[in-house]
Amino acid sequence: MAATALPANEIVRAETYYLPPPPRRGQIPEDWSQTPGAELIYRWYDRRMNRRTPVPTGWAPDAEPAYARIDDGRWLAECSACRSAAIVSVADPRYGCVECLRAWVPLIVPVDIAAAEAHALSLPQRFWWHADDPRNPYRPDPEPEPPIEPETPTDPDPEEPQP
Ligand SMILES: [Zn+2]
């Protein structure tokens, strides 16, 4: 991934992350400034990742909302259907999913976005979790433990010297 210098004093949002491709020589740069924040990722996937990701036209009925959170300096939300995560717009509280292409669900954003960002910026931002770390809040659900079989008493091995 190309190293993009992002200001360290700013939480990354859809509006600052999903940017049009740099124009080819002699071309007019694309203007995405009128694209609603929640729809930028669809344009970005289409243009930058060369995928067909149609913008949802409706809302998913009775779907779990998505909660915006700050994760390593970026506003993220997770799809409740397929669990993929994406950088979101806290100014346009809709969450679609470019992976499973579901309809919109409400994106729950903090009442005080500036306070949430100021709090996160006051913390060390870089972190990493091992997938097996039991304290990892993002780890997948563990495999269910196999049931413990009651131990059947075994006769002492006659070859084994007895105490
Ligand atoms: Zn999804």
py3Dmol code that shows the C-alpha trace and the ligand (Angstrom):
import py3Dmol

protein = """\
ATOM      1  CA  MET A   1       0.000   0.000   0.000  1.00  0.00           C
ATOM      2  CA  ALA A   2       1.313   3.430  -0.889  1.00  0.00           C
ATOM      3  CA  ALA A   3       2.352   5.452   2.106  1.00  0.00           C
ATOM      4  CA  THR A   4      -0.058   8.334   2.377  1.00  0.00           C
ATOM      5  CA  ALA A   5       1.004  10.936   4.856  1.00  0.00           C
ATOM      6  CA  LEU A   6      -1.985  11.413   7.102  1.00  0.00           C
ATOM      7  CA  PRO A   7      -1.948  14.151   9.679  1.00  0.00           C
ATOM      8  CA  ALA A   8      -1.258  12.608  13.073  1.00  0.00           C
ATOM      9  CA  ASN A   9      -3.590  15.068  14.773  1.00  0.00           C
ATOM     10  CA  GLU A  10      -6.715  14.027  12.897  1.00  0.00           C
ATOM     11  CA  ILE A  11      -8.973  10.987  12.976  1.00  0.00           C
ATOM     12  CA  VAL A  12      -9.328   9.490   9.495  1.00  0.00           C
ATOM     13  CA  ARG A  13     -12.864   9.497   8.087  1.00  0.00           C
ATOM     14  CA  ALA A  14     -14.393   8.297   4.845  1.00  0.00           C
ATOM     15  CA  GLU A  15     -14.072  11.863   3.539  1.00  0.00           C
ATOM     16  CA  THR A  16     -10.315  11.939   4.124  1.00  0.00           C
ATOM     17  CA  TYR A  17      -9.600   8.338   3.120  1.00  0.00           C
ATOM     18  CA  TYR A  18     -11.712   7.470   0.078  1.00  0.00           C
ATOM     19  CA  LEU A  19     -10.238   9.928  -2.391  1.00  0.00           C
ATOM     20  CA  PRO A  20     -10.441   9.936  -6.179  1.00  0.00           C
ATOM     21  CA  PRO A  21      -7.541   8.418  -8.091  1.00  0.00           C
ATOM     22  CA  PRO A  22      -4.801  10.852  -9.041  1.00  0.00           C
ATOM     23  CA  PRO A  23      -5.540  12.199 -12.523  1.00  0.00           C
ATOM     24  CA  ARG A  24      -3.599  10.897 -15.481  1.00  0.00           C
ATOM     25  CA  ARG A  25      -1.569  13.469 -17.372  1.00  0.00           C
ATOM     26  CA  GLY A  26      -3.858  15.857 -19.208  1.00  0.00           C
ATOM     27  CA  GLN A  27      -6.981  14.621 -17.425  1.00  0.00           C
ATOM     28  CA  ILE A  28      -9.231  16.687 -15.222  1.00  0.00           C
ATOM     29  CA  PRO A  29      -9.129  15.410 -11.621  1.00  0.00           C
ATOM     30  CA  GLU A  30     -12.357  13.771 -10.491  1.00  0.00           C
ATOM     31  CA  ASP A  31     -14.410  15.779  -8.033  1.00  0.00           C
ATOM     32  CA  TRP A  32     -15.995  13.603  -5.348  1.00  0.00           C
ATOM     33  CA  SER A  33     -16.796  16.485  -3.021  1.00  0.00           C
ATOM     34  CA  GLN A  34     -20.525  16.222  -3.737  1.00  0.00           C
ATOM     35  CA  THR A  35     -20.661  12.480  -3.013  1.00  0.00           C
ATOM     36  CA  PRO A  36     -22.339  11.770   0.352  1.00  0.00           C
ATOM     37  CA  GLY A  37     -19.830  10.435   2.902  1.00  0.00           C
ATOM     38  CA  ALA A  38     -21.394   6.976   3.239  1.00  0.00           C
ATOM     39  CA  GLU A  39     -21.287   6.494  -0.540  1.00  0.00           C
ATOM     40  CA  LEU A  40     -17.616   7.384  -1.023  1.00  0.00           C
ATOM     41  CA  ILE A  41     -16.456   3.838  -0.305  1.00  0.00           C
ATOM     42  CA  TYR A  42     -18.563   2.556  -3.207  1.00  0.00           C
ATOM     43  CA  ARG A  43     -16.917   4.976  -5.631  1.00  0.00           C
ATOM     44  CA  TRP A  44     -13.528   4.159  -4.179  1.00  0.00           C
ATOM     45  CA  TYR A  45     -14.036   0.400  -4.596  1.00  0.00           C
ATOM     46  CA  ASP A  46     -15.299   0.858  -8.130  1.00  0.00           C
ATOM     47  CA  ARG A  47     -12.486   3.149  -9.225  1.00  0.00           C
ATOM     48  CA  ARG A  48      -9.532   2.128  -7.098  1.00  0.00           C
ATOM     49  CA  MET A  49     -10.230  -1.580  -6.589  1.00  0.00           C
ATOM     50  CA  ASN A  50     -11.939  -2.080  -9.938  1.00  0.00           C
ATOM     51  CA  ARG A  51     -14.963  -3.780  -8.436  1.00  0.00           C
ATOM     52  CA  ARG A  52     -18.670  -3.369  -9.032  1.00  0.00           C
ATOM     53  CA  THR A  53     -20.177  -2.125  -5.810  1.00  0.00           C
ATOM     54  CA  PRO A  54     -23.589  -0.562  -6.414  1.00  0.00           C
ATOM     55  CA  VAL A  55     -24.692   1.949  -3.791  1.00  0.00           C
ATOM     56  CA  PRO A  56     -27.622   0.520  -1.765  1.00  0.00           C
ATOM     57  CA  THR A  57     -31.005   1.886  -2.726  1.00  0.00           C
ATOM     58  CA  GLY A  58     -32.835   1.037   0.492  1.00  0.00           C
ATOM     59  CA  TRP A  59     -32.565   0.174   4.152  1.00  0.00           C
ATOM     60  CA  ALA A  60     -32.152  -3.335   5.545  1.00  0.00           C
ATOM     61  CA  PRO A  61     -35.351  -4.062   7.498  1.00  0.00           C
ATOM     62  CA  ASP A  62     -34.895  -4.847  11.200  1.00  0.00           C
ATOM     63  CA  ALA A  63     -31.114  -4.966  10.824  1.00  0.00           C
ATOM     64  CA  GLU A  64     -28.758  -4.392  13.717  1.00  0.00           C
ATOM     65  CA  PRO A  65     -27.309  -0.881  13.545  1.00  0.00           C
ATOM     66  CA  ALA A  66     -23.563  -0.467  13.149  1.00  0.00           C
ATOM     67  CA  TYR A  67     -21.619   1.422  15.796  1.00  0.00           C
ATOM     68  CA  ALA A  68     -18.870   3.781  14.695  1.00  0.00           C
ATOM     69  CA  ARG A  69     -15.682   3.413  16.728  1.00  0.00           C
ATOM     70  CA  ILE A  70     -12.217   4.845  16.527  1.00  0.00           C
ATOM     71  CA  ASP A  71      -9.724   2.138  15.732  1.00  0.00           C
ATOM     72  CA  ASP A  72      -6.068   3.050  15.338  1.00  0.00           C
ATOM     73  CA  GLY A  73      -6.909   6.604  14.429  1.00  0.00           C
ATOM     74  CA  ARG A  74      -9.690   5.783  11.972  1.00  0.00           C
ATOM     75  CA  TRP A  75     -13.471   5.876  12.270  1.00  0.00           C
ATOM     76  CA  LEU A  76     -14.518   2.269  11.651  1.00  0.00           C
ATOM     77  CA  ALA A  77     -17.690   0.236  11.716  1.00  0.00           C
ATOM     78  CA  GLU A  78     -18.290  -3.434  11.245  1.00  0.00           C
ATOM     79  CA  CYS A  79     -20.943  -5.124   9.142  1.00  0.00           C
ATOM     80  CA  SER A  80     -23.263  -7.127  11.387  1.00  0.00           C
ATOM     81  CA  ALA A  81     -23.920  -9.521   8.496  1.00  0.00           C
ATOM     82  CA  CYS A  82     -20.403 -10.418   7.297  1.00  0.00           C
ATOM     83  CA  ARG A  83     -18.196  -8.800   9.977  1.00  0.00           C
ATOM     84  CA  SER A  84     -16.005  -6.934   7.532  1.00  0.00           C
ATOM     85  CA  ALA A  85     -15.013  -3.486   8.708  1.00  0.00           C
ATOM     86  CA  ALA A  86     -14.754  -0.242   6.810  1.00  0.00           C
ATOM     87  CA  ILE A  87     -13.759   3.355   7.381  1.00  0.00           C
ATOM     88  CA  VAL A  88     -16.971   5.345   7.806  1.00  0.00           C
ATOM     89  CA  SER A  89     -18.309   8.858   7.612  1.00  0.00           C
ATOM     90  CA  VAL A  90     -19.588  10.189  10.921  1.00  0.00           C
ATOM     91  CA  ALA A  91     -21.226  13.050   9.002  1.00  0.00           C
ATOM     92  CA  ASP A  92     -23.461  10.679   7.005  1.00  0.00           C
ATOM     93  CA  PRO A  93     -24.680   8.050   9.475  1.00  0.00           C
ATOM     94  CA  ARG A  94     -25.523   5.239   7.075  1.00  0.00           C
ATOM     95  CA  TYR A  95     -23.557   2.039   6.845  1.00  0.00           C
ATOM     96  CA  GLY A  96     -23.585  -0.164   3.795  1.00  0.00           C
ATOM     97  CA  CYS A  97     -21.165  -2.959   3.082  1.00  0.00           C
ATOM     98  CA  VAL A  98     -19.014  -3.270  -0.031  1.00  0.00           C
ATOM     99  CA  GLU A  99     -18.230  -6.893   0.844  1.00  0.00           C
ATOM    100  CA  CYS A 100     -21.705  -8.425   1.198  1.00  0.00           C
ATOM    101  CA  LEU A 101     -23.462  -5.523  -0.589  1.00  0.00           C
ATOM    102  CA  ARG A 102     -26.308  -5.361   1.888  1.00  0.00           C
ATOM    103  CA  ALA A 103     -28.720  -2.455   2.165  1.00  0.00           C
ATOM    104  CA  TRP A 104     -28.099   0.499   4.487  1.00  0.00           C
ATOM    105  CA  VAL A 105     -28.231   0.119   8.240  1.00  0.00           C
ATOM    106  CA  PRO A 106     -28.165   3.058  10.665  1.00  0.00           C
ATOM    107  CA  LEU A 107     -24.665   4.038  11.782  1.00  0.00           C
ATOM    108  CA  ILE A 108     -24.614   4.998  15.455  1.00  0.00           C
ATOM    109  CA  VAL A 109     -22.221   7.897  15.952  1.00  0.00           C
ATOM    110  CA  PRO A 110     -21.364   9.683  19.202  1.00  0.00           C
ATOM    111  CA  VAL A 111     -23.393  12.739  20.158  1.00  0.00           C
ATOM    112  CA  ASP A 112     -20.144  14.641  20.616  1.00  0.00           C
ATOM    113  CA  ILE A 113     -17.916  13.557  17.748  1.00  0.00           C
ATOM    114  CA  ALA A 114     -15.256  16.173  18.514  1.00  0.00           C
ATOM    115  CA  ALA A 115     -14.974  14.947  22.120  1.00  0.00           C
ATOM    116  CA  ALA A 116     -14.623  11.330  20.984  1.00  0.00           C
ATOM    117  CA  GLU A 117     -11.895  12.339  18.545  1.00  0.00           C
ATOM    118  CA  ALA A 118     -10.101  14.461  21.143  1.00  0.00           C
ATOM    119  CA  HIS A 119     -10.196  11.531  23.566  1.00  0.00           C
ATOM    120  CA  ALA A 120      -8.786   9.113  20.998  1.00  0.00           C
ATOM    121  CA  LEU A 121      -6.090  11.575  19.947  1.00  0.00           C
ATOM    122  CA  SER A 122      -4.947  11.820  23.565  1.00  0.00           C
ATOM    123  CA  LEU A 123      -4.263   8.060  23.593  1.00  0.00           C
ATOM    124  CA  PRO A 124      -1.464   6.126  21.937  1.00  0.00           C
ATOM    125  CA  GLN A 125      -3.075   5.149  18.662  1.00  0.00           C
ATOM    126  CA  ARG A 126      -1.052   2.254  17.395  1.00  0.00           C
ATOM    127  CA  PHE A 127      -1.995  -1.164  18.682  1.00  0.00           C
ATOM    128  CA  TRP A 128      -1.956  -4.743  17.646  1.00  0.00           C
ATOM    129  CA  TRP A 129      -3.748  -7.769  18.995  1.00  0.00           C
ATOM    130  CA  HIS A 130      -2.728 -11.387  18.667  1.00  0.00           C
ATOM    131  CA  ALA A 131      -5.645 -13.412  17.341  1.00  0.00           C
ATOM    132  CA  ASP A 132      -5.370 -15.943  20.211  1.00  0.00           C
ATOM    133  CA  ASP A 133      -5.022 -13.348  22.961  1.00  0.00           C
ATOM    134  CA  PRO A 134      -8.047 -13.845  25.238  1.00  0.00           C
ATOM    135  CA  ARG A 135      -8.089 -10.104  25.949  1.00  0.00           C
ATOM    136  CA  ASN A 136      -8.396  -9.270  22.265  1.00  0.00           C
ATOM    137  CA  PRO A 137     -11.841  -7.691  22.007  1.00  0.00           C
ATOM    138  CA  TYR A 138     -11.955  -8.318  18.261  1.00  0.00           C
ATOM    139  CA  ARG A 139     -11.045 -11.978  18.150  1.00  0.00           C
ATOM    140  CA  PRO A 140     -13.465 -14.396  16.516  1.00  0.00           C
ATOM    141  CA  ASP A 141     -15.653 -16.554  18.721  1.00  0.00           C
ATOM    142  CA  PRO A 142     -13.571 -19.421  20.048  1.00  0.00           C
ATOM    143  CA  GLU A 143     -14.353 -22.967  18.992  1.00  0.00           C
ATOM    144  CA  PRO A 144     -16.651 -24.602  21.509  1.00  0.00           C
ATOM    145  CA  GLU A 145     -14.693 -26.697  23.998  1.00  0.00           C
ATOM    146  CA  PRO A 146     -15.167 -30.422  23.486  1.00  0.00           C
ATOM    147  CA  PRO A 147     -17.161 -31.951  26.324  1.00  0.00           C
ATOM    148  CA  ILE A 148     -14.981 -33.495  28.993  1.00  0.00           C
ATOM    149  CA  GLU A 149     -15.410 -37.261  28.955  1.00  0.00           C
ATOM    150  CA  PRO A 150     -15.521 -38.849  32.398  1.00  0.00           C
ATOM    151  CA  GLU A 151     -12.278 -40.690  32.935  1.00  0.00           C
ATOM    152  CA  THR A 152     -12.661 -44.434  32.972  1.00  0.00           C
ATOM    153  CA  PRO A 153     -10.446 -45.987  35.611  1.00  0.00           C
ATOM    154  CA  THR A 154      -7.777 -48.112  34.007  1.00  0.00           C
ATOM    155  CA  ASP A 155      -6.366 -51.194  35.558  1.00  0.00           C
ATOM    156  CA  PRO A 156      -2.744 -50.717  36.602  1.00  0.00           C
ATOM    157  CA  ASP A 157      -0.359 -51.932  33.986  1.00  0.00           C
ATOM    158  CA  PRO A 158       0.995 -55.265  35.232  1.00  0.00           C
ATOM    159  CA  GLU A 159       4.346 -54.507  33.542  1.00  0.00           C
ATOM    160  CA  GLU A 160       4.690 -51.278  35.492  1.00  0.00           C
ATOM    161  CA  PRO A 161       6.518 -51.761  38.809  1.00  0.00           C
ATOM    162  CA  GLN A 162       4.096 -50.941  41.612  1.00  0.00           C
ATOM    163  CA  PRO A 163       5.268 -48.806  44.507  1.00  0.00           C
TER     164      PRO A 163
END
"""
ligand_1 = """\
1
ZN
Zn -21.183 -7.134 5.020
"""
view = py3Dmol.view(width=600, height=400)
view.addModel(protein, "pdb")
view.setStyle({"model": 0}, {"cartoon": {"style": "trace"}})
view.addModel(ligand_1, "xyz")
view.setStyle({"model": 1}, {"stick": {}})
view.zoomTo()
view.show()
